[in-house]
Amino acid sequence: MKGHLYHYDKIVIGGDIRAVLFAYYNDLPIVFTQLREPVFYERFRWSLDLSSLGIKNLAVSLSTPSGGWSYGIEKNKIWRHLLYILSMAGRVPMSDKIEKIRVEKGNILKITTEHSRLIKFSFDKLVVFDDHNVEGYPSLKVINDPNKVYRVLDWMNVRSGMNHTYDMIEAGDKFVTQIFFYPSERIDGDHKDRKDLVAISYLTKAELDCFEYSDTYARFKVCDTMKEVGIRGRRNGRDPRDPNKYKYYALKVEASKREIVPLPETDFPEISEEKDNLIIVRMTDEEIIEWHYSGPTDKLKKLSSRLWKL
């Protein structure tokens, strides 16, 4: 295998759900330096037809202060399922072992693995969704736009105030836009009623450098929002003045970690940009499913349908 040159007509570069969907629909090989599994709260809309994936979309109601909100299936389940299907079909040639990708003249793709092995591919077209650790193509370089928006995930441990019925709170502002609750992973056992949270914000690079948008301020805003919807800390015995009422400790929330994720460039009028042998795709995942695909091969669709039912 050393020195062998593998050839594909088209190769997909990217590890997010859009790249996986595109590779599945077009029966193409996919390579990536970073897997981007969707976060647990990311779901397709409940009305989206997923029959082309061999999957039935099921509506789920999430509890919010304003009532139940209907959503579809979790995107991370689809992402894992399709990546497994592509692997079974031999369309993930390097698995998750890639450290670096370099595009060279003559339509050559040089891939370096985690053990410094070098694998070469030749191609006619590259379909790019993510250029993380991809070198050699000037048009792949991201412009340093100060107005570029990042999705910020502030993961927080709830020390007092874990027990409530809500799955999500819509806060509305770009700083702490939404709060999603999930069963705490810090506690062993089945405890769906004891929840930690993640707060979602959408901030520019300049805002990320401001203390007013730090994880400390995010924690303050999360606590205020939880109080506004009636979430209280854990019980602190009965009220001596009224034994029928309980007293409660104050809410206590601790910042755990902050993740900063660049958003995919999907808000351009063009759904894709083609330059030389490079195609940069700017479609959303739902656009790929609904409109812009060639259709999966019968082999992949049957494989997906059968394995999804297992």
C-alpha positions as CSV (number, residue, x, y, z in Angstrom):
1,M,0.0,0.0,0.0
2,K,3.0,2.3,0.5
3,G,3.3,4.7,-2.4
4,H,0.0,3.6,-3.9
5,L,-2.2,6.3,-5.4
6,Y,-6.0,5.9,-4.9
7,H,-8.3,7.6,-7.3
8,Y,-11.9,8.9,-6.8
9,D,-13.9,11.1,-9.1
10,K,-15.2,13.1,-6.2
11,I,-14.1,13.3,-2.5
12,V,-16.1,14.9,0.3
13,I,-14.1,16.8,3.0
14,G,-15.9,17.4,6.3
15,G,-17.1,15.8,9.4
16,D,-20.4,17.5,10.2
17,I,-23.9,16.3,9.4
18,R,-24.0,18.2,6.1
19,A,-20.9,16.5,4.7
20,V,-22.2,13.1,5.9
21,L,-25.6,13.6,4.3
22,F,-24.0,14.8,1.0
23,A,-21.7,11.7,0.9
24,Y,-24.6,9.4,1.6
25,Y,-26.9,10.9,-1.0
26,N,-24.2,10.9,-3.7
27,D,-22.5,7.7,-2.7
28,L,-19.1,9.4,-2.3
29,P,-16.0,8.8,-0.1
30,I,-15.7,11.2,2.9
31,V,-12.5,12.2,4.7
32,F,-12.2,14.5,7.7
33,T,-9.7,15.7,10.3
34,Q,-12.4,16.5,12.9
35,L,-15.7,14.8,13.6
36,R,-18.4,17.3,14.4
37,E,-21.2,15.3,16.0
38,P,-24.4,17.4,16.5
39,V,-25.1,18.4,20.1
40,F,-27.9,16.5,21.9
41,Y,-30.4,19.4,21.6
42,E,-30.1,19.8,17.8
43,R,-33.1,18.3,16.1
44,F,-34.7,18.3,12.7
45,R,-38.1,20.0,12.4
46,W,-40.8,17.5,12.9
47,S,-42.4,18.0,9.5
48,L,-39.2,17.1,7.5
49,D,-39.6,14.0,5.3
50,L,-36.7,11.6,6.1
51,S,-37.9,8.8,3.9
52,S,-34.9,9.3,1.6
53,L,-32.8,8.1,4.5
54,G,-35.0,5.1,5.1
55,I,-36.0,6.7,8.4
56,K,-39.4,7.9,9.8
57,N,-39.3,11.3,11.5
58,L,-41.0,11.2,14.8
59,A,-42.4,14.3,16.6
60,V,-41.3,14.9,20.1
61,S,-42.7,17.6,22.5
62,L,-40.2,19.5,24.6
63,S,-41.5,21.1,27.8
64,T,-41.0,24.9,28.0
65,P,-42.4,27.7,30.1
66,S,-44.7,28.7,27.2
67,G,-46.0,25.1,26.7
68,G,-44.9,22.1,24.6
69,W,-42.7,22.7,21.5
70,S,-42.7,20.0,18.8
71,Y,-39.4,18.9,17.3
72,G,-38.3,16.0,15.1
73,I,-35.6,13.4,15.6
74,E,-32.2,14.2,17.0
75,K,-29.5,15.1,14.5
76,N,-26.8,13.2,16.3
77,K,-28.7,9.9,15.9
78,I,-28.9,10.5,12.1
79,W,-25.2,11.6,12.0
80,R,-24.0,8.4,13.8
81,H,-26.3,6.2,11.7
82,L,-25.3,7.5,8.3
83,L,-21.6,7.5,9.2
84,Y,-21.9,3.9,10.2
85,I,-23.7,3.2,6.8
86,L,-21.0,4.9,4.9
87,S,-18.3,2.9,6.8
88,M,-20.1,-0.3,6.0
89,A,-20.2,0.7,2.3
90,G,-16.4,1.4,2.3
91,R,-17.0,5.2,1.9
92,V,-14.9,6.3,5.0
93,P,-11.5,5.1,3.7
94,M,-9.4,6.6,6.5
95,S,-11.9,6.4,9.4
96,D,-11.1,8.9,12.1
97,K,-7.3,8.5,11.9
98,I,-6.5,11.6,9.8
99,E,-4.3,14.4,11.3
100,K,-3.8,16.6,8.3
101,I,-5.0,17.0,4.7
102,R,-3.0,18.8,2.1
103,V,-4.2,19.6,-1.4
104,E,-1.4,19.7,-4.0
105,K,-1.1,20.5,-7.7
106,G,-2.2,17.8,-10.1
107,N,-5.3,17.0,-8.1
108,I,-3.5,15.2,-5.4
109,L,-4.7,14.8,-1.9
110,K,-2.0,14.0,0.7
111,I,-3.4,12.6,4.0
112,T,-1.3,12.3,7.1
113,T,-2.5,9.9,9.8
114,E,-2.0,10.0,13.6
115,H,1.0,7.7,13.2
116,S,2.6,9.9,10.5
117,R,1.7,7.5,7.7
118,L,1.2,9.2,4.3
119,I,-1.7,8.2,2.0
120,K,-2.2,9.7,-1.4
121,F,-5.5,10.2,-3.3
122,S,-6.1,11.6,-6.8
123,F,-9.4,13.2,-7.6
124,D,-11.4,15.1,-10.2
125,K,-13.4,17.3,-7.8
126,L,-13.2,18.1,-4.1
127,V,-16.5,18.8,-2.3
128,V,-15.7,20.9,0.8
129,F,-17.8,21.4,3.9
130,D,-15.1,21.9,6.5
131,D,-11.5,23.1,6.0
132,H,-10.2,22.2,9.5
133,N,-6.5,21.2,9.2
134,V,-6.8,21.3,5.3
135,E,-3.8,23.0,3.7
136,G,-2.7,23.9,0.2
137,Y,-5.8,25.4,-1.4
138,P,-5.8,29.3,-1.1
139,S,-9.6,29.4,-1.6
140,L,-10.1,27.2,1.5
141,K,-8.7,29.8,3.8
142,V,-11.3,31.5,5.9
143,I,-11.4,35.3,5.7
144,N,-10.8,36.9,9.1
145,D,-14.2,38.6,9.3
146,P,-14.6,40.5,12.6
147,N,-18.4,40.2,12.1
148,K,-18.3,36.4,11.8
149,V,-20.7,34.8,14.3
150,Y,-19.8,31.9,16.5
151,R,-22.1,29.6,18.3
152,V,-21.1,29.5,22.0
153,L,-22.0,26.6,24.3
154,D,-21.7,27.3,28.0
155,W,-22.0,24.0,29.8
156,M,-23.0,24.4,33.5
157,N,-23.4,22.2,36.5
158,V,-26.5,22.9,38.5
159,R,-25.8,22.4,42.2
160,S,-29.2,23.6,43.5
161,G,-32.2,23.8,41.2
162,M,-31.8,20.5,39.3
163,N,-35.4,19.3,39.8
164,H,-38.0,20.8,37.4
165,T,-40.1,19.8,34.4
166,Y,-38.5,22.0,31.7
167,D,-36.5,20.7,28.8
168,M,-35.7,24.2,27.3
169,I,-36.1,27.9,27.9
170,E,-36.2,30.4,25.0
171,A,-34.5,33.6,26.3
172,G,-34.6,35.5,23.0
173,D,-31.4,37.5,23.2
174,K,-28.3,36.6,21.2
175,F,-26.4,36.3,24.5
176,V,-28.0,33.2,26.1
177,T,-30.5,32.7,23.3
178,Q,-31.7,29.3,24.6
179,I,-31.1,27.1,27.7
180,F,-31.3,23.3,27.3
181,F,-31.6,21.0,30.2
182,Y,-30.4,17.3,30.2
183,P,-30.1,14.5,32.8
184,S,-26.8,15.2,34.7
185,E,-23.9,13.0,33.7
186,R,-22.2,13.7,37.0
187,I,-24.6,11.4,38.9
188,D,-24.8,7.6,38.4
189,G,-28.1,5.9,37.7
190,D,-31.4,6.8,36.0
191,H,-32.3,10.3,37.2
192,K,-34.1,12.2,34.4
193,D,-35.4,14.7,37.0
194,R,-32.0,15.9,38.0
195,K,-30.7,18.1,35.3
196,D,-27.6,20.1,34.3
197,L,-27.8,22.6,31.4
198,V,-26.1,24.2,28.4
199,A,-26.7,27.8,27.4
200,I,-26.5,28.8,23.7
201,S,-25.3,32.2,22.5
202,Y,-24.3,33.6,19.1
203,L,-21.4,36.1,19.4
204,T,-18.9,37.8,17.2
205,K,-15.1,37.5,17.7
206,A,-15.1,41.0,19.3
207,E,-17.9,40.1,21.7
208,L,-16.1,36.9,22.7
209,D,-13.2,39.0,23.9
210,C,-15.5,41.1,26.2
211,F,-16.0,40.2,29.8
212,E,-19.6,41.2,29.5
213,Y,-20.1,38.1,27.3
214,S,-18.0,35.8,29.4
215,D,-19.1,32.5,30.9
216,T,-19.4,34.4,34.3
217,Y,-22.0,36.8,32.8
218,A,-23.7,33.8,31.1
219,R,-24.1,32.1,34.5
220,F,-25.7,35.3,35.9
221,K,-28.1,35.5,33.1
222,V,-29.0,31.8,33.2
223,C,-29.8,32.1,37.0
224,D,-32.0,35.2,36.4
225,T,-33.8,33.4,33.5
226,M,-34.4,30.3,35.7
227,K,-35.8,32.4,38.5
228,E,-38.1,34.2,36.1
229,V,-39.8,31.0,35.0
230,G,-40.2,29.7,38.6
231,I,-37.3,27.3,39.0
232,R,-36.1,27.2,42.6
233,G,-33.2,25.7,44.5
234,R,-33.5,22.4,46.4
235,R,-35.8,22.2,49.4
236,N,-34.6,23.5,52.8
237,G,-37.3,22.1,55.1
238,R,-40.7,23.5,56.0
239,D,-41.5,27.1,56.7
240,P,-41.9,27.3,60.6
241,R,-44.6,30.0,60.1
242,D,-46.6,27.8,57.7
243,P,-45.9,24.1,58.0
244,N,-47.8,23.5,54.7
245,K,-45.1,25.4,52.8
246,Y,-41.5,24.6,52.0
247,K,-38.4,26.8,52.1
248,Y,-35.9,26.6,49.3
249,Y,-32.2,27.3,49.0
250,A,-31.0,29.8,46.4
251,L,-30.2,28.6,42.9
252,K,-26.6,27.5,42.5
253,V,-25.1,27.1,39.0
254,E,-21.4,26.6,38.2
255,A,-19.7,27.1,34.9
256,S,-18.1,23.9,33.6
257,K,-16.7,24.6,30.2
258,R,-17.2,26.9,27.2
259,E,-17.2,25.6,23.6
260,I,-16.8,28.0,20.7
261,V,-18.0,26.6,17.3
262,P,-17.7,28.5,14.0
263,L,-21.0,28.4,12.2
264,P,-21.1,26.9,8.7
265,E,-21.4,29.5,5.9
266,T,-24.9,28.7,4.8
267,D,-26.4,32.2,4.6
268,F,-25.0,33.0,1.1
269,P,-27.4,33.4,-1.9
270,E,-25.4,30.7,-3.8
271,I,-25.9,27.2,-2.5
272,S,-22.4,26.3,-3.6
273,E,-19.3,27.9,-5.1
274,E,-17.1,26.1,-7.7
275,K,-13.6,27.2,-8.4
276,D,-11.2,25.1,-10.5
277,N,-11.6,21.6,-9.0
278,L,-13.1,22.7,-5.7
279,I,-16.7,22.9,-4.8
280,I,-17.6,24.7,-1.5
281,V,-21.1,23.7,-0.4
282,R,-23.1,26.3,1.6
283,M,-26.4,24.4,2.0
284,T,-28.0,23.6,5.4
285,D,-28.6,20.0,6.4
286,E,-32.3,20.3,5.8
287,E,-31.7,21.9,2.3
288,I,-29.6,18.9,1.4
289,I,-32.3,16.5,2.5
290,E,-35.2,18.4,0.8
291,W,-33.8,19.7,-2.5
292,H,-30.2,19.4,-3.4
293,Y,-29.2,15.7,-3.7
294,S,-28.9,13.1,-6.5
295,G,-30.7,10.5,-4.3
296,P,-29.0,7.7,-2.5
297,T,-28.2,4.5,-4.3
298,D,-30.6,1.6,-3.7
299,K,-27.8,-0.2,-1.9
300,L,-27.3,2.6,0.7
301,K,-31.0,3.3,1.2
302,K,-31.8,-0.4,1.8
303,L,-28.8,-0.7,4.2
304,S,-29.9,2.4,6.1
305,S,-33.5,1.3,6.3
306,R,-32.7,-2.2,7.5
307,L,-30.1,-1.2,10.1
308,W,-32.2,1.7,11.5
309,K,-34.9,-0.9,12.4
310,L,-32.5,-3.1,14.3
